[in-house]
């Protein structure tokens, strides 16, 4: 996700290092961190998700709801 944000920051802001500015409007004020994504993957791979079917789970810190691009 950070790679994508860096590309977008370069394209929109002219500086890949300003990628955090693109996440300021997210619900949680930041992008998801790798551990948060890994926890969801572990849950989906576990027996605890046995009744989870036909879902798209987005772990992105609220970025997709506001911007619809991540």
Order of alpha helices (4+ residues) and beta strands (2+ residues): alpha-alpha-alpha
